[in-house]
Amino acid sequence: MDKKVTVVGAGYVGATAAQRLAEKELCDVALIDIIEGLPQGKALDLAEAAPIEKHDAHITGSNGYEASDRSDIVIITAGIPRKPGMSRDDLLSTNAGIMKNVTQQVVERSPDAVIIVVSNPLDAMCHVAYETSGFPKNRVIGMAGVLDSARLRTFISMELDVSVENTTAFVLGGHGDTMVPLPRYSTVAGIPITELLSKERIDALVKRTAAGGAEIVGLLKTGSAYYAPASAAVEMAESILKDKKKILPCSAYLEGEYGINGLFVGVPVKLGANGIEEVIEITLTKEENAALEKSAAAVRELKELLKKLT
Ligand code: APR
């Protein structure tokens, strides 16, 4: 393939993302992890599925970063996942250390890459990757909104018994309990769900979306969600690799947009070959704005805490 994506962290999210990237024949994949044998084993296993899955993407696994040389995109999933009873924020100091170390190594080998951050707590980890990499803000992007809106779309489709393909959903704000799902901008075949569902039902779907990650953690007990997070990261990567210019909700470094300054917060962005090519500003009602401000305040708090810890 003429494109290369490095996935750091060959755990559940990373290996699933590697599988999807390869099976969609989007790029070659370098899978990296600190556990000896793990990335090598998963890469070989994925390579051995290729003849059956009918793709020619090369997948290599390693503990070092040589294989990541000149990647177009680096997806960082390295870190520890949540266990029941833990919030994403509980992962803060451990994952910040991992993120810093990984970013330093990645940047040396791929100075022109776009970094997609997946590790939690997402918005805070974006700050670590942004500050450590020294990359311009368009090349450090957090995966959150695509996942959160996919969850809301799933719940809308279940509720109305319609194809998921007919649904769109918008979720803004930080990737945490304060995320801001926007029912007015969430539709079924172009019809806002506010026309199709009662306020009570919408509130219930929105609540389930905000707690969507915790619902999976509660069921799995030993880790957190990975199929949908991997799909979300790969949708972002695809839009960049193919310069599709999809509008997707992602965590982006804001400098005044939505009245927020110097923070990574989830907003709609246009993703193309240059990473974030535009932050789309949509008009929000007073209540929506207040919810976004509250969510941004939660991200800011975490960023301050991170400063104290590191
Ligand atoms: N360098 C490379 N890999 C690392 C490092 C490091 N410094 N530290 C940890 N890892 C690897 C682990 O060895 C592990 O294989 O990261 C992998 C993480 O995989 P899992 O434990 O399976 O976690 P996963 O479910 O994939 O979640 C990863 O994504 O959604 C977020 O909250 C989640 O932060 C978590 C991340």
Boltz pocket constraint, residues with backbone or C-beta under 6 A from the ligand:
constraints:
  - pocket:
      binder: B
      contacts: [[A, 8], [A, 9], [A, 10], [A, 11], [A, 12], [A, 13], [A, 14], [A, 32], [A, 33], [A, 34], [A, 35], [A, 38], [A, 76], [A, 77], [A, 78], [A, 79], [A, 80], [A, 81], [A, 82], [A, 91], [A, 95], [A, 98], [A, 101], [A, 102], [A, 118], [A, 119], [A, 120], [A, 121], [A, 223], [A, 224], [A, 225], [A, 226], [A, 229]]
      max_distance: 6.0
